[in-house]
Amino acid sequence: MKTIIEPFRIKSVEPIRMTTREQRERILREAHFNLFLVPAQDVLIDLLTDSGTGAMSSEQWAGIMRGDESYAGATSFFRFQERITELTGFDHVLPTHQGRASERILFELVGGPGKVVPNNAHFDTTRANVEHSGARAVDLPIPEAADPANRHPFKGNMDVAALRRLITEVGAERIPLVMVTITNNSGGGQPVSLENLRAVKAVCREHGLPLFLDACRFSENAYFIKRREPGMADRSIREIVHEVFALADGVTISAKKDGLVNIGGLLLLRDEKLLHAASNLLILTEGFITYGGLAGRDLEAMAQGFEEVVQEDYLAYRIRSVEYLGEKLTALGIPIVQPPGGHAIYIDAAALCPRIPAHQFPGQAVVCALYRVGGIRSVEIGSVMFGAAPPSTARTSESVSPGAVRPRLELVRLAMPRRVYTQSHIDYVIEAAAEVFAQRNALRGLRMTYEPPVLRHFTARFAELEPGA
Ligand SMILES: Cc1ncc(COP(=O)(O)O)c(C=O)c1O
C-alpha cells in the first residue's frame, strides 16, 4: 500500500475549540500580536513546538500507574536504565528534568572562561549554557546549510575542515569537547549523516577530544540515515542508533522530543571521573541519581517512549507527515527551507513577503496571518527571536530601527507535535497556508512597542503598521 497511515488508534481525545475570525482578530490584538501571549484554548492547531507536546501511548500511561516513587533505588529507575543502556550502549545513565538541565551540569563541569565549544549548530539553550559557563560557543555548519533552497540530504552536517581549522587556531587544550546536534534544530531539523559523524570522530581521536551528541532527535536522524545514506537501507533503526551512540563519549538528551514524553531528560557519560562529578551536581541541583528531577512514573513513561520511538512504522508516519506538509506548501509556491526536516517545516518569510523589510518582521507578519486565517499557532525564527536593537535604540515604544542586529534568515517554524494531529489537521494547515499565500502582498509589517531585555520573543509586544508604511 502506498498510503502511510497514522500507526495508532485514538483512545482518548482532547477537544479543540473553533474560534471565529472576529474572535481571533480580538485575541490577536489583546496578545499584542505575539502568539506566545495567546491562551492555548484559543489556538486550534498548535505548531509552536514539538517539545513536550506529544501524545503518550496506552503503554506509557500504564507505566505512569506502575511508577515506583521510592526516593532511592526505585524499580522504575532500573527499568529505565536497562532500556537506555540497551538502546544506546551507555552504562552510565543520569536522569534529569529536561535537556537544558543535562547541558547545565555538563558545561558547569567542562566549560569555563577561555574554553571553546564547537557544534554543528548550538541549540539556543546549549549555547546559553556554554556561554553561562564563560566558554565560547562556535557553530560550524556546512556551507550548504546557509541556503534555504539547497536540497543537500544531510544539511545538518558539521563542516569537518572548519573544525580542523578551529582546533589549529585555538588549540585542542582549550576545547573540552566537540558537540554534534542530531538532528540540527537551529538549522531546520536537518539530519547529520553517519559518514559525517565518523569523520568528526576521526578528528576528535586525532586530537584526543571527546565527542558529545545533543541527541534530542536521534531516532528521526537515524531514519534519515536509513533513507538517504548509501548502504544504510537494509540496516535496522536500532542498529543505526547503536552505531551513532557508539561514536560518542557523552550525550545530552531532552526526552521531550524522541523520548515521546511531556517532561524528562538524560545525561549519558562514559568517563568515570566526569560521571562522579556530574552525579554530585545532579544530587545538588536536580535530585538523587535514581530519579534526577523526575518522578518514578516519568521514568517509566520515558523507558517506554524510547522503545516506541525507534519503531519503523512510527518513524515512517512521522517523517512522512512533515514531508507531506512541506511538499504541499512547495506545490503552492510557498518558499520553505528544503528539504523538509524531521520535526518541522520552516517557511522562508523573507522570500514570501519581500515587501516587508527585516526591521518590520516579515516572519511575525506570517505568524499573525496564519492565526488570523486558521487559528494556527507557529513561531517566528528571525529578527524577532534573534535580532537585537542597536545600543542607541530605546527599548520602549520605538520601533526597532533599521541597522539593528539581524539574523541571516527570516523563518516561520511549523513544528509538529508527535502523534497529536492527523492528516486532516495537516490538510487544514495547508488550506490556511494557501490563503495566507494569496494575501501575501497585503500582509502588514509590525513594529515592536515593547522589547524585554532578554529572550525578547517570549513577551515582546507589537503594533501592526499601516499598509505601505
Ligand atoms: C537540539 C535541542 N537541544 C536542547 C534542547 C533543550 O531541551 P529542553 O527544552 O528539554 O531543555 C532542545 C529543545 O528544544 C533542542 O531542540
The ligand as an SDF file (V2000), in Angstrom:
LIG
                    3D

 16 16  0  0  0  0  0  0  0  0999 V2000
   18.5130   20.4140   19.8570 C   0  0  0  0  0  0  0  0  0  0  0  0
   17.9930   20.7550   21.2170 C   0  0  0  0  0  0  0  0  0  0  0  0
   18.8140   20.7150   22.2870 N   0  0  0  0  0  0  0  0  0  0  0  0
   18.3840   21.0020   23.5210 C   0  0  0  0  0  0  0  0  0  0  0  0
   17.0790   21.3610   23.7680 C   0  0  0  0  0  0  0  0  0  0  0  0
   16.6610   21.7310   25.1710 C   0  0  0  0  0  0  0  0  0  0  0  0
   15.7900   20.8150   25.7090 O   0  0  0  0  0  0  0  0  0  0  0  0
   14.7370   21.2130   26.8710 P   0  0  0  0  0  0  0  0  0  0  0  0
   13.7480   22.1280   26.2490 O   0  0  0  0  0  0  0  0  0  0  0  0
   14.1610   19.9010   27.2880 O   0  0  0  0  0  0  0  0  0  0  0  0
   15.5090   21.8630   27.9720 O   0  0  0  0  0  0  0  0  0  0  0  0
   16.1800   21.4200   22.6940 C   0  0  0  0  0  0  0  0  0  0  0  0
   14.7680   21.8220   22.9390 C   0  0  0  0  0  0  0  0  0  0  0  0
   14.0340   22.2300   22.0550 O   0  0  0  0  0  0  0  0  0  0  0  0
   16.6400   21.1030   21.3900 C   0  0  0  0  0  0  0  0  0  0  0  0
   15.8290   21.1360   20.3120 O   0  0  0  0  0  0  0  0  0  0  0  0
  1  2  1  0
  2  3  1  0
  2 15  2  0
  3  4  2  0
  4  5  1  0
  5  6  1  0
  5 12  2  0
  6  7  1  0
  7  8  1  0
  8  9  2  0
  8 10  1  0
  8 11  1  0
 12 13  1  0
 12 15  1  0
 13 14  2  0
 15 16  1  0
M  END
$$$$
